[in-house]
């Protein structure tokens, strides 16, 4: 089954290709198919994931998977939240976003945070019963970046109960325990059930 992934983020594509291997789907990024990013106008991760999946499915005629995920910091009122990819401004890269995060937390002792992931699968743009899976990953924000794996805020995210940041973890371990890894495992189970009952074309 050919499926479009509603992202232009190469890090997400690489992770999700591995995570969705059990389904045997051929996953292509929307950017490779000439589809631009959708306008994320909602206020929650799930709603934005649905917007992105509908946009990609409508533009390509393919079933679509969309991920909307980000970092939630309680001491910052939930920021960066749904603006995680553009926390330092539209078009800002990971380095600028990380600098903005550490600056916002200057002088704040409470560094609890969690990554949140919403993954959705749409059979077609008007699919009335999308498959939705969510998961979170708790940890702490550290001022100094550690590690060169991963992407986004990973170098500053000290995993709860561990001494490593997300950027220091081997990819196979990260894919098992992360927010995206566990959401993908849940989505794979949902899609497998749908395939078994012939609910996916």
Protein Blocks (a to p, Z undefined) as FASTA:
>chain_A
ZZddddfbfklmmmmmmmmmmnopacddfklnopacdddfbfbfklmmmmmmmmmmmmno
pacdddddddddfkloopakjmlmmmnoghiafklmmmmmmmmmgoiablcdcddddddd
dfbfklcbdcdddddddddddfbdgdjehehjlmmmccehiabdfklpcfklmmmmmmkl
mmmmmmmmmmmmmmmnopaZZ
